[in-house]
Structure formats: structure tokens, C-alpha cells
């Protein structure tokens, strides 16, 4: 009996589920850990407010997300392409790098994986830390407006997807080293964006804790912003391709001094 997806497709979808599950569990866990360090030292409460984001906590959260996505993309890359992000999958569908049915299956697997990852985290940490950290649920920082948050999520996602296309997708990219650039970009995005929007750039990362903790304030920003940012870069990528960008590895490359001038 024929199935809708090949065995390779099924394995790829499973990889997206597991990769996103572990990434979201560990990313949200870094937020919970930052809160836990403020509340407990040597198993004694120290009374530090949970909403105080210290510089050390910011760096820790940024590194956890950056290293988390680096490793997730690295181990899923040969199985599924290592999307681990619905916005990335949307950009790949828009540019024809993945067909729509498979892309939709990726997005469903990523969203479900994110929820499962947060549920596993919920089982593993104290209730007080869960209540204080909201399991890493995203929300706007103090004083940030919805418009500002939307623009920042668009820009940060555009940067991320641009890095992905030019290091992981391009034939002249970094190949097996692409996860390093992607991980560094996520680290940088979190160093900048956490105080203002929580630095989502990944609807699955936002969806997991939102549904588990029932935290939906300004949630639309974390869907619309990454989607717009991803589609902007997808459009730019197609424009470059139509200009003759070197996507054919068999095409000969003329020496620089013999290229015709426009």
C-alpha cells in the first residue's frame, strides 16, 4: 500500500519533531535555569525577583539557544535539512526547496515537538521556578510596543534566514559548517532581542510555552513577525537567482578579469 510520504520523508518529519522538541526543551530550560539561580542557592531561597534579567542570565540564555540550534541543525541536517523552525520551512517552501505537503508536515511536527519539549521540561523543574519563569514564554519587554516588537521580530528573522540561505542552501555556502554560522546568528539575535521581545524568530519556540502555560499576550507577533521576515528573504533569494546567481554547481566560473562588464 502506498503512503503519502516516503520512508525518507517520514524519517525527516520525525527528525524535525525530535530536533525541535529538544531545542525548545533546552532553550526554555535555560530561561528556567536563570530564574532558578536567582531563587535558589545551595537549596535555600535568596529572594531575588524572578523578573530581574542580569547580564549573566542574558548571556546564558543566548548561548543556550545558540548552541542548542547549532547542535539541533547539525544532527538533523542530513535527515531533514535541519529546519527546526516553521519560519525557515516557510522560506524553503516559498523558494521551492521543499514541496508544500512535506513543508506543512514539517511545521506540524515542529509545533507538536515544541509542545512536547515544554511538557517534558514542566515535569522536571520545581513548580516555583515554573511559575516564575513561565517556562520561557515569550512576551514584550517593559515599555516595548506591539509595533516595535513586530518590527524587531521581522528584522531578526530576516537576518537569520539570510544567514541560512547563504551558508546552508547556497552551493557556495559553508556546507557541513553551516550550523556554526546559524548557531552564532541565534546567539547574537538573543543578545539583542531578549530584553525587548524574548527573541523568538521561531514560532515553534513561542508556541510550546504559550500553549502549556496559557500565555497568549501579543502571541500574534511571534507568528506574523517571523513569517514576514522569512518571506522577505525568500523573495530576495529568488530575485538573486533570477539575476543569475550561481546555484548550478556544474556551471563554469569565468576568471574575475575576463568577466564581461554590465
N, C-alpha and C positions, 0 to 999 in steps of 0.2 A: 504493500500500500504506500502510495506517495504521500509525503508530508509537505507542509508549506515551506519549511526550511530544510536545507541540507544538514547533515551532521556537523559540518564545519560551522554553519550558521548557528546551530543550536549551541555549540561549544563557545562561539563568540558571544552570544547573548548571555550565557552563563558566566563568562569571564567579566562582562560588563556589570552583571549583578554582584558578583563577589568583589570585584575591584572597587566598585562604588560603596559597597557595604563596609569594607574595611577602611577605605579612605574617610568616609563620613564618621564612622565609629571613632577613629583615632583623631580626626580633626575636631569633632565635638568634644572628645575626651580631653584634648589639650585645653579647651576652654574650662571644662570642669576641673581639671587639674590646677589651672591658675587660680580658680576660686578656692579650691580645697587647700592650697598652700597658704592662702590668706586666712582661712578659718582655723586650720589645724596645724600645729607643730608638735611633734612628739605626742600625738594623740590628745593634746589639750587645746581647747578653743582659745584663740588670741583676740577675737573681737574685731578683726579687720573687716570693714564693709566689703561686701562682695562686688559692689559696682565700681570699686576703685581699680582702674586699669593701670598698673605700673609699667614702666618701660621694660622691665624684665619679662612681665607677663606678655606684653605685646610682641617682643622678640620670640618668646617661646611659642606663642600661638602661630606666628608667621612661619617659623621654622618647621613646626609640626605639620602645617598644611603643605608647605613647600616640599619637605622630604616625603610626606605621605603621597602627594600626587606624583612625585618623581618615581617612587617605587611602584605605585599602582600602574602608572603608564608603562614602566619598564617590563613588568611581568605579564601584563595583558597585551602588550603591543603586538606580539607575534600571534596572538589568538584572535583579537578583535580590532586591533588598531589602537587600543588604549584610549578611548574617548573619555570615559569616567565623568561625563558632563553632558547633559542634554543640549546645552548651547553649542558645544563642539559638534555633536551629532547633527544638530540643525544646520550648521555651516557645511558639514560634509554632504548632507542631503541636497542643500541648495547648489552646491558645485558639482553634483553628480558623482561624488566619491563613494557614495553608498546609496542603494536604492531605497525608496520610501518605505516599503513594508519592513525591511530589515532595520532601517533607521528608527521607525516607530517602536519596533520591538526593543531596540537598544534603550530608547528613552524610558519605556515602561520598566525594563529591567533595572535601569539606574535609579528610578524613583522608588521602586519597591526595595531595592538594595539599600537605599539611604534610610528608609523607614526601619528595616530590619536592623541595620547598624546602630541606629539610635536606641531601638528597643533593647538590644544587647548591652549597650552602654548603661541604660537605665537600670538593668538588673545588677550591674557591677559596682555602682557607686552609692555612697550614703544618700539618704533622702534629703538631708540638709543641703548637701552640695548640689543635688539635682534642683531643688527649689531655688537656690541662689543663682545657679548658672543657667537655668532654663535649658540645660543640655546643649548650649551653644546656639540657641535660636537667634536668628538674625533680627536686627531692629535698627532703626535710625539712632545715631548718636545725639546727645543733648544739643539742641539748637539747630540741627540739620533739618531742612525742609524736604518734603517728598520730591520736589523738583530737583533739588541739589543731589539727593540720593540717587535718583533715576539717572541723571547725567553722569555721575561718578561710576555707577554700575555699567552704563553703556561704554564709557571710555576704558574702564579697566578690563572689561570683557573683550573689547576690540583689541586691546594690546595683547591679551592672552592668545586670542585666536590668530592674530597676525604672527606671533611667535610660533604657534603650532604649524601654520601653513608653511612658513619659510624654513623651519628646522625639521619638521617631521613629514610634511607632504611633498615639498619641492624635491625634485630629483637632485638638486644641488644642495640639499639640506644636510643636517648633521647625522642622518642615518640612525644607528643604534645609540648615538649620544644625544639624540633629541630630548629624551626625558630630563636630561640635566638642565637644558635651557628652559623647559616647561616648568620644572620644579623651582628654578631660580625666579622665573617670572611670577609664579604664585606667591613665593616668599615676599617679593617686592610689592606685589599688589596688597598683601595683608599688612605689611609695614605701613602702607599709606592709607588703606581703606578701612581697617578695623575700627578706628575711633569714630568714623562717620557713618558707615553702613554695615559694618561687620565684615565687609569684603566677601561677598558671595561669589559673584561671577560664575555661579554654578547652581541652577535651580534645584538640582537634587540635594545639594548640601543644605539649601534653605528649607526644602520640603520635609526632609526627615524630622528634624527637631520641631518644625512648625506643627506637623500633624500629631506627633507624640505628646508634645506639651500644650497643644491647642493655642499656639501663639501666632495670630494671623495679622497683627498690626503691620500695615504697609507691605504685606507679603507680595502684593502685585508687582512691586518694584523689582523683586528678585526673580520674577518671571519675565517681565517686559524688558527690563534693562539688559540682561544677558542676551535675550533673543535679538533685540535690536543691534547690539554690539556685534554679535556673531554674524548677522545678515549683512551688516555694513562691510565687514571684512570679506565675506563671501562674494559680495558684488565687486569689491576692489580686486580680489583674486581673479575672478572671471574676466575683468577688464584687462588685467595684465596678460592673461592668457591670450586674449584676442589681439593684443599688441604683438604677439609672437614670443611670449615668454618661453624659455627653454624647458618645456615639460616633456619633450621627446628625447630620451637618453641616446637614441640612435642618430639624432641629427648632428651633422658635423659643426664644430665651432670654429669660426674663422679667427685667425690671429688678430689681436687688437689693432695692429697697424694696417690691416687690409680690410677692415670693416667699412662698408660704404657710409658716407655721411648723409644724414637726412637733409 
